[in-house]
Amino acid sequence: MNRELTWRKSSRSGSDGGNCVELAGLNDDVAIRDSKDPHGPILVVSRAGLRDAIRAAEE
């Protein structure tokens, strides 16, 4: 699946190679991975679930 997706690095990720998250759109879902480990595991969540998680983290 990694090669088929267009990954975008989070705007919150640092340029020093530290905590980096990448996202890729999948119809109604979003794939999430650690940019330091592009061949590692991928978390797939619904767009609504990701939105709710981000809102909860901002509170």
C-alpha distance matrix in Angstrom:
0.0 3.9 5.7 5.4 6.7 10.3 11.1 14.8 16.9 19.3 22.8 24.1 22.5 25.2 25.5 26.6 23.2 24.0 22.3 19.2 16.7 13.9 12.8 10.6 12.0 10.7 14.0 16.0 13.7 12.6 9.8 11.8 11.6 14.4 14.7 16.7 14.0 10.8 9.6 11.0 10.4 9.0 11.6 11.3 14.8 16.7 18.1 21.5 20.8 19.6 22.7 24.9 23.7 24.4 27.7 28.7 27.9 30.2 33.1
3.9 0.0 3.8 5.6 5.7 8.4 8.5 12.2 13.9 16.6 20.1 21.4 19.5 21.9 21.9 23.0 19.6 20.7 19.3 16.1 14.0 11.2 11.0 9.4 11.8 11.8 15.4 17.4 14.8 12.7 9.5 10.5 9.4 11.7 11.3 13.3 11.0 7.4 7.0 9.2 9.6 8.4 11.6 12.1 15.5 17.7 18.5 22.1 21.2 19.4 22.4 24.8 23.2 23.4 27.0 28.0 26.8 28.8 32.0
5.7 3.8 0.0 3.8 5.7 7.9 9.3 13.0 15.2 18.4 21.5 23.3 21.3 23.5 23.0 24.2 21.1 22.7 21.7 18.4 16.5 13.4 13.1 11.0 13.2 13.3 16.5 19.1 17.0 15.2 12.5 13.7 12.7 14.6 13.4 15.4 13.4 9.6 9.4 12.3 13.2 12.2 15.2 15.4 18.6 20.4 20.9 24.6 24.1 22.2 24.9 27.6 26.3 26.2 29.7 31.0 29.8 31.6 34.8
5.4 5.6 3.8 0.0 3.8 6.9 9.4 13.1 16.0 18.8 21.8 23.9 22.5 25.1 24.8 26.5 23.5 25.0 23.5 20.0 17.6 14.2 12.9 9.9 11.0 10.5 13.4 16.3 14.8 13.6 11.6 13.8 13.9 16.5 15.6 18.1 16.2 12.5 12.4 14.7 14.8 13.0 15.3 14.5 17.4 18.5 18.9 22.7 22.7 21.1 23.6 26.4 25.6 25.6 28.8 30.4 29.6 31.2 34.4
6.7 5.7 5.7 3.8 0.0 3.8 6.0 9.6 12.7 15.3 18.3 20.4 19.3 22.1 22.1 24.1 21.2 22.5 20.8 17.2 14.5 10.9 9.3 6.2 7.6 8.2 11.4 14.1 12.3 10.5 8.8 10.8 11.4 14.2 13.3 16.4 15.0 11.4 12.3 14.1 13.9 11.4 13.3 12.4 14.9 16.0 15.9 19.7 19.8 17.8 20.2 23.1 22.3 22.1 25.3 27.0 26.1 27.6 30.9
10.3 8.4 7.9 6.9 3.8 0.0 3.8 6.7 10.2 12.9 15.5 18.1 17.1 19.8 19.6 22.0 19.6 21.1 19.5 15.8 13.4 9.6 8.2 5.7 7.6 9.7 12.6 15.1 13.5 11.2 10.0 11.3 11.9 14.1 12.6 15.9 15.5 12.0 13.9 15.8 15.9 13.4 14.9 14.2 16.2 17.0 16.1 19.9 20.3 17.8 19.6 22.9 22.1 21.2 24.4 26.5 25.3 26.4 29.8
11.1 8.5 9.3 9.4 6.0 3.8 0.0 3.8 6.7 9.6 12.5 14.7 13.5 16.2 16.3 18.6 16.1 17.4 15.7 12.0 9.7 5.9 5.4 4.7 8.0 10.8 14.0 15.8 13.5 10.3 8.7 8.7 8.9 10.7 9.1 12.7 12.7 9.8 12.4 13.7 13.9 11.5 13.0 13.0 15.0 16.3 15.4 19.0 18.8 16.0 17.9 21.1 19.8 18.7 22.1 23.9 22.4 23.5 27.1
14.8 12.2 13.0 13.1 9.6 6.7 3.8 0.0 3.8 6.4 8.8 11.5 10.7 13.5 13.9 16.6 14.7 15.8 14.2 10.5 8.4 5.2 5.3 6.3 9.2 12.7 15.5 16.7 14.6 11.2 10.3 9.6 10.1 11.2 9.4 13.1 14.1 11.9 15.1 16.0 16.1 13.7 14.5 14.6 15.8 16.9 15.2 18.5 18.5 15.2 16.6 19.9 18.6 16.8 20.1 22.2 20.4 21.1 24.7
16.9 13.9 15.2 16.0 12.7 10.2 6.7 3.8 0.0 3.8 6.4 8.4 7.0 9.8 10.4 13.1 11.3 12.3 10.7 7.1 5.9 4.3 6.5 9.1 12.2 15.6 18.5 19.2 16.7 13.0 11.8 9.8 9.5 9.4 7.5 10.9 12.7 11.5 15.1 15.6 16.0 14.1 14.8 15.7 16.8 18.3 16.7 19.6 19.1 15.5 16.9 19.8 17.9 15.9 19.3 21.1 18.8 19.4 23.1
19.3 16.6 18.4 18.8 15.3 12.9 9.6 6.4 3.8 0.0 3.8 5.2 5.3 8.8 10.7 13.3 12.1 12.0 9.8 7.0 5.6 5.7 7.2 10.4 13.0 16.4 18.9 19.0 16.5 12.9 12.4 10.1 10.5 10.3 9.6 12.7 14.7 14.1 17.6 17.3 17.2 15.1 14.9 15.8 16.0 17.3 15.4 17.8 17.2 13.4 14.3 17.1 15.2 12.7 15.9 17.8 15.4 15.7 19.5
22.8 20.1 21.5 21.8 18.3 15.5 12.5 8.8 6.4 3.8 0.0 3.8 5.5 8.1 9.8 13.0 12.9 13.0 11.3 9.2 9.0 9.4 10.7 13.6 15.7 19.3 21.5 21.5 19.4 16.0 16.0 13.8 14.2 13.7 12.6 15.3 17.8 17.4 21.0 20.9 20.9 18.8 18.6 19.3 19.2 20.1 17.7 19.7 19.5 15.7 15.8 18.5 16.9 13.8 16.4 18.6 16.1 15.5 19.3
24.1 21.4 23.3 23.9 20.4 18.1 14.7 11.5 8.4 5.2 3.8 0.0 3.8 6.4 9.4 11.9 11.9 10.9 8.9 8.0 8.4 10.2 12.0 15.5 17.7 21.1 23.4 22.9 20.4 17.0 16.8 14.0 14.2 13.0 12.6 14.8 17.5 17.8 21.3 20.6 20.5 18.8 18.3 19.5 19.2 20.5 18.4 20.0 19.2 15.4 15.6 17.7 15.5 12.5 15.1 16.7 13.6 13.3 17.0
22.5 19.5 21.3 22.5 19.3 17.1 13.5 10.7 7.0 5.3 5.5 3.8 0.0 3.8 6.6 8.7 8.2 7.5 6.0 4.8 6.5 8.8 11.6 15.1 18.0 21.2 24.0 23.9 21.1 17.4 16.3 13.2 12.4 10.5 9.6 11.3 14.3 14.9 18.5 18.0 18.4 17.3 17.4 19.2 19.6 21.5 19.9 21.8 20.7 17.0 17.9 20.0 17.4 14.9 18.0 19.1 15.9 16.2 19.9
25.2 21.9 23.5 25.1 22.1 19.8 16.2 13.5 9.8 8.8 8.1 6.4 3.8 0.0 3.8 5.5 6.4 6.1 6.6 6.7 9.7 12.0 15.1 18.4 21.5 24.7 27.6 27.6 24.8 21.0 19.8 16.6 15.2 12.7 11.3 11.9 15.5 16.5 20.2 19.8 20.8 20.1 20.6 22.7 23.2 25.2 23.6 25.6 24.3 20.6 21.5 23.4 20.7 18.2 21.0 22.0 18.5 18.6 22.1
25.5 21.9 23.0 24.8 22.1 19.6 16.3 13.9 10.4 10.7 9.8 9.4 6.6 3.8 0.0 3.8 5.6 7.4 9.2 8.6 11.7 13.2 16.5 19.4 22.6 25.9 28.8 29.3 26.6 22.8 21.3 18.3 16.6 14.0 11.6 11.9 15.7 16.5 20.1 20.4 22.0 21.5 22.6 24.6 25.6 27.5 26.0 28.2 27.2 23.4 24.4 26.6 24.0 21.5 24.4 25.6 22.2 22.2 25.8
26.6 23.0 24.2 26.5 24.1 22.0 18.6 16.6 13.1 13.3 13.0 11.9 8.7 5.5 3.8 0.0 3.8 5.5 8.6 9.3 12.9 15.0 18.6 21.6 25.0 28.1 31.2 31.6 28.6 24.8 22.9 19.7 17.4 14.2 12.1 11.2 15.1 16.7 20.0 20.0 21.9 22.1 23.3 25.8 27.0 29.3 28.1 30.3 28.9 25.3 26.5 28.4 25.5 23.2 26.2 26.9 23.3 23.7 27.0
23.2 19.6 21.1 23.5 21.2 19.6 16.1 14.7 11.3 12.1 12.9 11.9 8.2 6.4 5.6 3.8 0.0 3.8 6.7 6.8 10.4 12.4 16.2 19.1 22.7 25.5 28.8 29.3 26.1 22.3 20.0 16.7 14.1 10.7 8.7 7.4 11.2 13.0 16.3 16.2 18.2 18.6 20.1 22.8 24.3 26.9 26.1 28.4 26.8 23.3 25.0 26.9 23.9 22.1 25.4 25.9 22.5 23.5 26.8
24.0 20.7 22.7 25.0 22.5 21.1 17.4 15.8 12.3 12.0 13.0 10.9 7.5 6.1 7.4 5.5 3.8 0.0 3.8 6.0 9.7 12.6 16.2 19.6 23.0 25.7 28.9 28.9 25.5 21.8 19.7 16.1 13.7 10.2 9.5 8.3 11.8 14.1 17.1 16.3 17.7 18.1 19.1 21.9 23.1 25.8 25.1 27.1 25.1 21.7 23.5 24.9 21.6 20.0 23.2 23.2 19.7 20.9 24.0
22.3 19.3 21.7 23.5 20.8 19.5 15.7 14.2 10.7 9.8 11.3 8.9 6.0 6.6 9.2 8.6 6.7 3.8 0.0 3.8 6.8 10.3 13.6 17.2 20.4 22.9 26.1 25.7 22.4 18.7 16.8 13.1 11.1 8.1 8.5 8.4 11.3 13.4 16.4 15.0 15.6 15.6 16.0 18.8 19.6 22.3 21.7 23.5 21.4 18.1 19.9 21.1 17.8 16.4 19.7 19.7 16.3 17.7 20.8
19.2 16.1 18.4 20.0 17.2 15.8 12.0 10.5 7.1 7.0 9.2 8.0 4.8 6.7 8.6 9.3 6.8 6.0 3.8 0.0 3.8 6.8 10.3 13.7 17.0 19.8 23.0 23.0 19.7 16.0 14.0 10.5 8.6 6.0 5.5 6.9 9.7 10.8 14.2 13.4 14.1 13.5 14.2 16.6 17.7 20.3 19.5 21.7 20.0 16.6 18.5 20.3 17.4 15.8 19.3 19.9 16.9 18.2 21.6
16.7 14.0 16.5 17.6 14.5 13.4 9.7 8.4 5.9 5.6 9.0 8.4 6.5 9.7 11.7 12.9 10.4 9.7 6.8 3.8 0.0 3.8 6.8 10.4 13.6 16.2 19.3 19.2 15.9 12.2 10.4 6.9 5.9 5.0 5.6 8.5 9.9 10.1 13.3 12.3 12.2 10.8 11.0 13.0 14.1 16.5 15.8 18.2 16.6 13.2 15.3 17.4 14.7 13.4 17.1 17.9 15.4 16.9 20.4
13.9 11.2 13.4 14.2 10.9 9.6 5.9 5.2 4.3 5.7 9.4 10.2 8.8 12.0 13.2 15.0 12.4 12.6 10.3 6.8 3.8 0.0 3.8 7.0 10.4 13.2 16.5 16.9 13.9 10.1 8.2 5.7 5.4 6.3 5.8 9.5 10.3 9.1 12.2 12.1 12.0 9.9 10.6 11.8 13.2 15.3 14.5 17.5 16.4 13.1 15.3 17.9 15.8 14.6 18.2 19.6 17.5 18.9 22.4
12.8 11.0 13.1 12.9 9.3 8.2 5.4 5.3 6.5 7.2 10.7 12.0 11.6 15.1 16.5 18.6 16.2 16.2 13.6 10.3 6.8 3.8 0.0 3.8 6.8 9.7 12.8 13.2 10.3 6.6 5.6 4.7 6.7 9.1 9.3 13.0 13.1 11.3 13.8 13.7 12.7 9.6 9.6 9.6 10.6 12.1 11.1 14.4 13.8 10.7 12.9 15.8 14.4 13.4 16.9 18.6 17.2 18.6 22.0
10.6 9.4 11.0 9.9 6.2 5.7 4.7 6.3 9.1 10.4 13.6 15.5 15.1 18.4 19.4 21.6 19.1 19.6 17.2 13.7 10.4 7.0 3.8 0.0 3.8 6.6 9.8 11.2 8.8 5.7 5.1 6.7 8.8 11.8 11.7 15.3 14.8 12.1 14.1 14.5 13.5 10.1 10.5 9.4 10.8 11.7 10.9 14.6 14.7 12.2 14.3 17.4 16.6 16.0 19.2 21.1 20.2 21.5 24.8
12.0 11.8 13.2 11.0 7.6 7.6 8.0 9.2 12.2 13.0 15.7 17.7 18.0 21.5 22.6 25.0 22.7 23.0 20.4 17.0 13.6 10.4 6.8 3.8 0.0 3.8 6.3 7.9 6.4 4.8 6.4 9.1 11.9 15.2 15.4 19.1 18.4 15.7 17.3 17.6 16.0 12.4 11.9 9.6 10.2 9.9 8.8 12.6 13.4 11.6 13.2 16.5 16.5 16.1 18.8 21.0 20.8 21.9 25.0
10.7 11.8 13.3 10.5 8.2 9.7 10.8 12.7 15.6 16.4 19.3 21.1 21.2 24.7 25.9 28.1 25.5 25.7 22.9 19.8 16.2 13.2 9.7 6.6 3.8 0.0 3.8 5.9 4.9 5.4 6.8 10.5 13.3 17.0 17.6 21.0 19.7 16.9 17.7 17.9 15.9 12.3 11.7 8.7 9.5 9.0 9.0 12.6 13.4 12.6 14.6 17.4 17.6 18.0 20.6 22.4 22.7 24.1 26.9
14.0 15.4 16.5 13.4 11.4 12.6 14.0 15.5 18.5 18.9 21.5 23.4 24.0 27.6 28.8 31.2 28.8 28.9 26.1 23.0 19.3 16.5 12.8 9.8 6.3 3.8 0.0 3.8 5.6 7.8 10.3 13.8 16.9 20.5 21.2 24.7 23.5 20.7 21.5 21.6 19.4 15.8 14.7 11.3 11.1 9.2 8.9 12.0 13.7 13.6 14.8 17.5 18.6 19.1 21.0 23.1 23.9 25.1 27.6
16.0 17.4 19.1 16.3 14.1 15.1 15.8 16.7 19.2 19.0 21.5 22.9 23.9 27.6 29.3 31.6 29.3 28.9 25.7 23.0 19.2 16.9 13.2 11.2 7.9 5.9 3.8 0.0 3.8 7.1 10.3 13.5 17.1 20.7 21.9 25.3 24.2 21.9 22.7 22.2 19.5 15.8 13.9 10.2 8.8 6.1 6.0 8.5 10.4 10.9 12.1 14.3 15.7 16.6 18.3 20.1 21.4 22.7 24.8
13.7 14.8 17.0 14.8 12.3 13.5 13.5 14.6 16.7 16.5 19.4 20.4 21.1 24.8 26.6 28.6 26.1 25.5 22.4 19.7 15.9 13.9 10.3 8.8 6.4 4.9 5.6 3.8 0.0 3.8 6.8 9.9 13.4 17.0 18.6 21.9 20.7 18.6 19.4 18.6 15.9 12.2 10.1 6.6 5.5 4.1 5.0 8.2 8.8 8.7 10.9 13.1 13.6 14.7 16.9 18.4 19.2 20.9 23.2
12.6 12.7 15.2 13.6 10.5 11.2 10.3 11.2 13.0 12.9 16.0 17.0 17.4 21.0 22.8 24.8 22.3 21.8 18.7 16.0 12.2 10.1 6.6 5.7 4.8 5.4 7.8 7.1 3.8 0.0 3.8 6.5 10.1 13.6 14.9 18.3 17.4 15.5 16.8 16.1 13.7 9.9 8.2 5.6 5.5 6.0 5.9 9.5 9.3 7.7 10.3 12.9 12.5 13.0 15.8 17.4 17.4 19.1 21.8
9.8 9.5 12.5 11.6 8.8 10.0 8.7 10.3 11.8 12.4 16.0 16.8 16.3 19.8 21.3 22.9 20.0 19.7 16.8 14.0 10.4 8.2 5.6 5.1 6.4 6.8 10.3 10.3 6.8 3.8 0.0 3.8 6.8 10.6 12.0 15.2 13.9 11.9 13.0 12.3 10.1 6.3 5.7 4.4 6.6 8.8 9.5 12.8 11.7 9.9 13.1 15.3 14.1 14.6 17.9 19.0 18.5 20.6 23.4
11.8 10.5 13.7 13.8 10.8 11.3 8.7 9.6 9.8 10.1 13.8 14.0 13.2 16.6 18.3 19.7 16.7 16.1 13.1 10.5 6.9 5.7 4.7 6.7 9.1 10.5 13.8 13.5 9.9 6.5 3.8 0.0 3.8 7.2 9.2 12.2 11.4 10.3 12.0 10.7 8.8 5.6 5.1 6.2 8.0 10.8 11.2 14.0 12.4 9.8 13.0 15.0 13.0 13.2 16.8 17.6 16.3 18.6 21.6
11.6 9.4 12.7 13.9 11.4 11.9 8.9 10.1 9.5 10.5 14.2 14.2 12.4 15.2 16.6 17.4 14.1 13.7 11.1 8.6 5.9 5.4 6.7 8.8 11.9 13.3 16.9 17.1 13.4 10.1 6.8 3.8 0.0 3.8 6.1 8.7 7.6 6.9 8.9 7.5 6.7 5.0 6.5 9.0 11.4 14.5 15.0 17.8 15.8 13.3 16.4 18.3 15.7 15.8 19.5 20.0 18.2 20.5 23.6
14.4 11.7 14.6 16.5 14.2 14.1 10.7 11.2 9.4 10.3 13.7 13.0 10.5 12.7 14.0 14.2 10.7 10.2 8.1 6.0 5.0 6.3 9.1 11.8 15.2 17.0 20.5 20.7 17.0 13.6 10.6 7.2 3.8 0.0 3.8 5.4 5.4 6.5 9.0 7.6 8.1 8.0 9.6 12.5 14.7 17.8 18.1 20.6 18.5 15.7 18.6 20.2 17.3 16.9 20.7 20.9 18.5 20.7 23.8
14.7 11.3 13.4 15.6 13.3 12.6 9.1 9.4 7.5 9.6 12.6 12.6 9.6 11.3 11.6 12.1 8.7 9.5 8.5 5.5 5.6 5.8 9.3 11.7 15.4 17.6 21.2 21.9 18.6 14.9 12.0 9.2 6.1 3.8 0.0 3.8 5.3 5.4 9.0 9.1 10.6 10.5 12.5 15.0 17.2 19.9 19.7 22.6 21.0 17.9 20.4 22.5 19.8 18.9 22.6 23.3 20.8 22.5 25.9
16.7 13.3 15.4 18.1 16.4 15.9 12.7 13.1 10.9 12.7 15.3 14.8 11.3 11.9 11.9 11.2 7.4 8.3 8.4 6.9 8.5 9.5 13.0 15.3 19.1 21.0 24.7 25.3 21.9 18.3 15.2 12.2 8.7 5.4 3.8 0.0 3.8 6.1 9.0 8.9 11.3 12.3 14.6 17.6 20.0 23.0 23.1 25.8 23.8 20.9 23.5 25.3 22.3 21.5 25.2 25.5 22.7 24.6 27.8
14.0 11.0 13.4 16.2 15.0 15.5 12.7 14.1 12.7 14.7 17.8 17.5 14.3 15.5 15.7 15.1 11.2 11.8 11.3 9.7 9.9 10.3 13.1 14.8 18.4 19.7 23.5 24.2 20.7 17.4 13.9 11.4 7.6 5.4 5.3 3.8 0.0 3.8 5.5 5.2 8.1 9.8 12.7 15.8 18.7 21.9 22.6 25.3 23.3 20.7 23.8 25.4 22.5 22.3 26.1 26.2 23.8 26.1 29.1
10.8 7.4 9.6 12.5 11.4 12.0 9.8 11.9 11.5 14.1 17.4 17.8 14.9 16.5 16.5 16.7 13.0 14.1 13.4 10.8 10.1 9.1 11.3 12.1 15.7 16.9 20.7 21.9 18.6 15.5 11.9 10.3 6.9 6.5 5.4 6.1 3.8 0.0 3.8 5.5 8.1 8.8 12.1 14.5 17.6 20.5 21.0 24.2 22.6 20.0 23.0 25.1 22.6 22.4 26.2 26.7 24.6 26.7 29.9
9.6 7.0 9.4 12.4 12.3 13.9 12.4 15.1 15.1 17.6 21.0 21.3 18.5 20.2 20.1 20.0 16.3 17.1 16.4 14.2 13.3 12.2 13.8 14.1 17.3 17.7 21.5 22.7 19.4 16.8 13.0 12.0 8.9 9.0 9.0 9.0 5.5 3.8 0.0 3.8 6.9 8.6 12.3 14.7 18.2 21.3 22.4 25.5 23.7 21.7 25.0 26.8 24.3 24.6 28.4 28.7 26.8 29.2 32.3
11.0 9.2 12.3 14.7 14.1 15.8 13.7 16.0 15.6 17.3 20.9 20.6 18.0 19.8 20.4 20.0 16.2 16.3 15.0 13.4 12.3 12.1 13.7 14.5 17.6 17.9 21.6 22.2 18.6 16.1 12.3 10.7 7.5 7.6 9.1 8.9 5.2 5.5 3.8 0.0 3.8 6.7 10.0 13.1 16.4 19.8 21.3 24.0 21.7 19.9 23.4 24.8 22.1 22.7 26.4 26.3 24.5 27.2 30.0
10.4 9.6 13.2 14.8 13.9 15.9 13.9 16.1 16.0 17.2 20.9 20.5 18.4 20.8 22.0 21.9 18.2 17.7 15.6 14.1 12.2 12.0 12.7 13.5 16.0 15.9 19.4 19.5 15.9 13.7 10.1 8.8 6.7 8.1 10.6 11.3 8.1 8.1 6.9 3.8 0.0 3.8 6.7 9.8 13.1 16.7 18.5 21.0 18.6 17.2 20.8 21.9 19.3 20.5 24.1 23.8 22.4 25.3 27.9
9.0 8.4 12.2 13.0 11.4 13.4 11.5 13.7 14.1 15.1 18.8 18.8 17.3 20.1 21.5 22.1 18.6 18.1 15.6 13.5 10.8 9.9 9.6 10.1 12.4 12.3 15.8 15.8 12.2 9.9 6.3 5.6 5.0 8.0 10.5 12.3 9.8 8.8 8.6 6.7 3.8 0.0 3.8 6.4 9.8 13.2 14.9 17.6 15.5 14.0 17.6 19.0 16.8 17.9 21.4 21.5 20.4 23.2 25.8
11.6 11.6 15.2 15.3 13.3 14.9 13.0 14.5 14.8 14.9 18.6 18.3 17.4 20.6 22.6 23.3 20.1 19.1 16.0 14.2 11.0 10.6 9.6 10.5 11.9 11.7 14.7 13.9 10.1 8.2 5.7 5.1 6.5 9.6 12.5 14.6 12.7 12.1 12.3 10.0 6.7 3.8 0.0 3.8 6.5 10.2 12.2 14.4 11.9 10.8 14.6 15.6 13.5 15.0 18.3 18.3 17.6 20.5 22.9
11.3 12.1 15.4 14.5 12.4 14.2 13.0 14.6 15.7 15.8 19.3 19.5 19.2 22.7 24.6 25.8 22.8 21.9 18.8 16.6 13.0 11.8 9.6 9.4 9.6 8.7 11.3 10.2 6.6 5.6 4.4 6.2 9.0 12.5 15.0 17.6 15.8 14.5 14.7 13.1 9.8 6.4 3.8 0.0 3.8 7.0 9.3 11.8 9.9 9.4 13.0 14.3 13.1 14.8 17.8 18.2 18.2 20.8 23.1
14.8 15.5 18.6 17.4 14.9 16.2 15.0 15.8 16.8 16.0 19.2 19.2 19.6 23.2 25.6 27.0 24.3 23.1 19.6 17.7 14.1 13.2 10.6 10.8 10.2 9.5 11.1 8.8 5.5 5.5 6.6 8.0 11.4 14.7 17.2 20.0 18.7 17.6 18.2 16.4 13.1 9.8 6.5 3.8 0.0 3.8 6.4 8.2 6.2 6.4 9.8 10.8 10.1 12.2 14.7 15.2 15.8 18.3 20.3
16.7 17.7 20.4 18.5 16.0 17.0 16.3 16.9 18.3 17.3 20.1 20.5 21.5 25.2 27.5 29.3 26.9 25.8 22.3 20.3 16.5 15.3 12.1 11.7 9.9 9.0 9.2 6.1 4.1 6.0 8.8 10.8 14.5 17.8 19.9 23.0 21.9 20.5 21.3 19.8 16.7 13.2 10.2 7.0 3.8 0.0 3.8 5.3 5.0 6.2 8.5 9.8 10.5 12.4 14.2 15.3 16.5 18.5 20.3
18.1 18.5 20.9 18.9 15.9 16.1 15.4 15.2 16.7 15.4 17.7 18.4 19.9 23.6 26.0 28.1 26.1 25.1 21.7 19.5 15.8 14.5 11.1 10.9 8.8 9.0 8.9 6.0 5.0 5.9 9.5 11.2 15.0 18.1 19.7 23.1 22.6 21.0 22.4 21.3 18.5 14.9 12.2 9.3 6.4 3.8 0.0 3.8 5.4 5.2 6.1 8.6 9.9 10.6 12.3 14.2 15.4 16.7 18.8
21.5 22.1 24.6 22.7 19.7 19.9 19.0 18.5 19.6 17.8 19.7 20.0 21.8 25.6 28.2 30.3 28.4 27.1 23.5 21.7 18.2 17.5 14.4 14.6 12.6 12.6 12.0 8.5 8.2 9.5 12.8 14.0 17.8 20.6 22.6 25.8 25.3 24.2 25.5 24.0 21.0 17.6 14.4 11.8 8.2 5.3 3.8 0.0 3.8 5.5 5.0 6.1 8.6 9.9 10.5 12.2 14.2 15.4 16.9
20.8 21.2 24.1 22.7 19.8 20.3 18.8 18.5 19.1 17.2 19.5 19.2 20.7 24.3 27.2 28.9 26.8 25.1 21.4 20.0 16.6 16.4 13.8 14.7 13.4 13.4 13.7 10.4 8.8 9.3 11.7 12.4 15.8 18.5 21.0 23.8 23.3 22.6 23.7 21.7 18.6 15.5 11.9 9.9 6.2 5.0 5.4 3.8 0.0 3.8 5.4 5.1 6.1 8.6 9.9 10.5 12.3 14.3 15.7
19.6 19.4 22.2 21.1 17.8 17.8 16.0 15.2 15.5 13.4 15.7 15.4 17.0 20.6 23.4 25.3 23.3 21.7 18.1 16.6 13.2 13.1 10.7 12.2 11.6 12.6 13.6 10.9 8.7 7.7 9.9 9.8 13.3 15.7 17.9 20.9 20.7 20.0 21.7 19.9 17.2 14.0 10.8 9.4 6.4 6.2 5.2 5.5 3.8 0.0 3.8 5.4 5.0 6.2 8.6 9.8 10.5 12.4 14.6
22.7 22.4 24.9 23.6 20.2 19.6 17.9 16.6 16.9 14.3 15.8 15.6 17.9 21.5 24.4 26.5 25.0 23.5 19.9 18.5 15.3 15.3 12.9 14.3 13.2 14.6 14.8 12.1 10.9 10.3 13.1 13.0 16.4 18.6 20.4 23.5 23.8 23.0 25.0 23.4 20.8 17.6 14.6 13.0 9.8 8.5 6.1 5.0 5.4 3.8 0.0 3.8 5.5 5.2 6.2 8.6 10.0 10.8 12.8
24.9 24.8 27.6 26.4 23.1 22.9 21.1 19.9 19.8 17.1 18.5 17.7 20.0 23.4 26.6 28.4 26.9 24.9 21.1 20.3 17.4 17.9 15.8 17.4 16.5 17.4 17.5 14.3 13.1 12.9 15.3 15.0 18.3 20.2 22.5 25.3 25.4 25.1 26.8 24.8 21.9 19.0 15.6 14.3 10.8 9.8 8.6 6.1 5.1 5.4 3.8 0.0 3.8 5.5 5.1 6.1 8.6 10.0 10.9
23.7 23.2 26.3 25.6 22.3 22.1 19.8 18.6 17.9 15.2 16.9 15.5 17.4 20.7 24.0 25.5 23.9 21.6 17.8 17.4 14.7 15.8 14.4 16.6 16.5 17.6 18.6 15.7 13.6 12.5 14.1 13.0 15.7 17.3 19.8 22.3 22.5 22.6 24.3 22.1 19.3 16.8 13.5 13.1 10.1 10.5 9.9 8.6 6.1 5.0 5.5 3.8 0.0 3.8 5.5 5.1 6.2 8.7 10.2
24.4 23.4 26.2 25.6 22.1 21.2 18.7 16.8 15.9 12.7 13.8 12.5 14.9 18.2 21.5 23.2 22.1 20.0 16.4 15.8 13.4 14.6 13.4 16.0 16.1 18.0 19.1 16.6 14.7 13.0 14.6 13.2 15.8 16.9 18.9 21.5 22.3 22.4 24.6 22.7 20.5 17.9 15.0 14.8 12.2 12.4 10.6 9.9 8.6 6.2 5.2 5.5 3.8 0.0 3.8 5.4 5.1 6.3 8.9
27.7 27.0 29.7 28.8 25.3 24.4 22.1 20.1 19.3 15.9 16.4 15.1 18.0 21.0 24.4 26.2 25.4 23.2 19.7 19.3 17.1 18.2 16.9 19.2 18.8 20.6 21.0 18.3 16.9 15.8 17.9 16.8 19.5 20.7 22.6 25.2 26.1 26.2 28.4 26.4 24.1 21.4 18.3 17.8 14.7 14.2 12.3 10.5 9.9 8.6 6.2 5.1 5.5 3.8 0.0 3.8 5.4 5.2 6.6
28.7 28.0 31.0 30.4 27.0 26.5 23.9 22.2 21.1 17.8 18.6 16.7 19.1 22.0 25.6 26.9 25.9 23.2 19.7 19.9 17.9 19.6 18.6 21.1 21.0 22.4 23.1 20.1 18.4 17.4 19.0 17.6 20.0 20.9 23.3 25.5 26.2 26.7 28.7 26.3 23.8 21.5 18.3 18.2 15.2 15.3 14.2 12.2 10.5 9.8 8.6 6.1 5.1 5.4 3.8 0.0 3.8 5.4 5.4
27.9 26.8 29.8 29.6 26.1 25.3 22.4 20.4 18.8 15.4 16.1 13.6 15.9 18.5 22.2 23.3 22.5 19.7 16.3 16.9 15.4 17.5 17.2 20.2 20.8 22.7 23.9 21.4 19.2 17.4 18.5 16.3 18.2 18.5 20.8 22.7 23.8 24.6 26.8 24.5 22.4 20.4 17.6 18.2 15.8 16.5 15.4 14.2 12.3 10.5 10.0 8.6 6.2 5.1 5.4 3.8 0.0 3.8 5.5
30.2 28.8 31.6 31.2 27.6 26.4 23.5 21.1 19.4 15.7 15.5 13.3 16.2 18.6 22.2 23.7 23.5 20.9 17.7 18.2 16.9 18.9 18.6 21.5 21.9 24.1 25.1 22.7 20.9 19.1 20.6 18.6 20.5 20.7 22.5 24.6 26.1 26.7 29.2 27.2 25.3 23.2 20.5 20.8 18.3 18.5 16.7 15.4 14.3 12.4 10.8 10.0 8.7 6.3 5.2 5.4 3.8 0.0 3.8
33.1 32.0 34.8 34.4 30.9 29.8 27.1 24.7 23.1 19.5 19.3 17.0 19.9 22.1 25.8 27.0 26.8 24.0 20.8 21.6 20.4 22.4 22.0 24.8 25.0 26.9 27.6 24.8 23.2 21.8 23.4 21.6 23.6 23.8 25.9 27.8 29.1 29.9 32.3 30.0 27.9 25.8 22.9 23.1 20.3 20.3 18.8 16.9 15.7 14.6 12.8 10.9 10.2 8.9 6.6 5.4 5.5 3.8 0.0
